[in-house]
Amino acid sequence: MIKDCQNAKSADDFLKTYCGINLNNDDTGAITGSDAGSSIEKTAESIVPEKLALRIGQFPTMARL
């Protein structure tokens, strides 16, 4: 493995060639994402959507705990 590491052009090249890890796409690396063999790409936005409208009372506040 050390020889493979030394022969790789870069860390990204080593990870993609020997580990199947692609750091140059939007997939987060989730176990169910496309980098792990799924046909669905798991992006930061699809996992934690930031565009949801929050409603008052949806989350507890310190006063209610």
C-alpha positions as CSV (number, residue, x, y, z in Angstrom):
1,M,0.0,0.0,0.0
2,I,2.9,2.4,0.7
3,K,4.2,1.8,-2.8
4,D,0.7,2.5,-4.3
5,C,0.6,5.7,-2.3
6,Q,4.0,6.7,-3.5
7,N,3.2,5.9,-7.1
8,A,-0.1,7.9,-7.2
9,K,0.0,11.3,-8.8
10,S,-1.9,12.9,-5.9
11,A,-3.9,12.1,-2.8
12,D,-7.1,12.5,-4.9
13,D,-5.7,10.1,-7.5
14,F,-4.9,7.5,-4.8
15,L,-8.3,7.8,-3.1
16,K,-10.2,7.4,-6.4
17,T,-8.0,4.6,-7.8
18,Y,-7.6,2.4,-4.8
19,C,-10.5,3.4,-2.5
20,G,-13.2,4.4,-5.0
21,I,-13.5,7.8,-3.2
22,N,-14.2,10.8,-5.5
23,L,-13.6,14.1,-3.8
24,N,-14.5,16.1,-7.0
25,N,-18.2,15.6,-7.0
26,D,-21.1,16.8,-4.8
27,D,-21.7,13.4,-3.2
28,T,-21.2,13.7,0.6
29,G,-19.8,10.2,0.9
30,A,-22.9,8.9,2.7
31,I,-23.1,5.1,2.9
32,T,-26.2,5.2,0.7
33,G,-24.7,7.8,-1.7
34,S,-23.5,7.4,-5.3
35,D,-19.9,7.1,-4.2
36,A,-20.9,4.0,-2.2
37,G,-22.6,2.3,-5.2
38,S,-26.1,3.8,-5.1
39,S,-27.7,5.4,-8.1
40,I,-28.7,8.4,-6.0
41,E,-26.3,11.2,-5.3
42,K,-26.5,12.5,-1.6
43,T,-25.6,16.1,-1.6
44,A,-25.3,18.5,1.3
45,E,-28.6,20.1,0.3
46,S,-30.5,16.8,-0.1
47,I,-29.4,15.5,3.3
48,V,-29.9,18.8,5.2
49,P,-32.3,21.0,3.3
50,E,-31.8,24.6,4.2
51,K,-34.8,25.9,2.4
52,L,-37.5,24.6,4.7
53,A,-39.9,27.1,6.2
54,L,-39.8,26.7,10.0
55,R,-43.0,27.1,11.9
56,I,-43.3,28.7,15.4
57,G,-43.5,26.0,18.0
58,Q,-41.9,23.3,15.8
59,F,-38.7,23.1,17.9
60,P,-38.6,23.3,21.7
61,T,-37.1,26.4,23.3
62,M,-35.1,26.6,26.5
63,A,-38.2,28.0,28.3
64,R,-40.1,24.8,27.5
65,L,-37.4,22.4,28.6
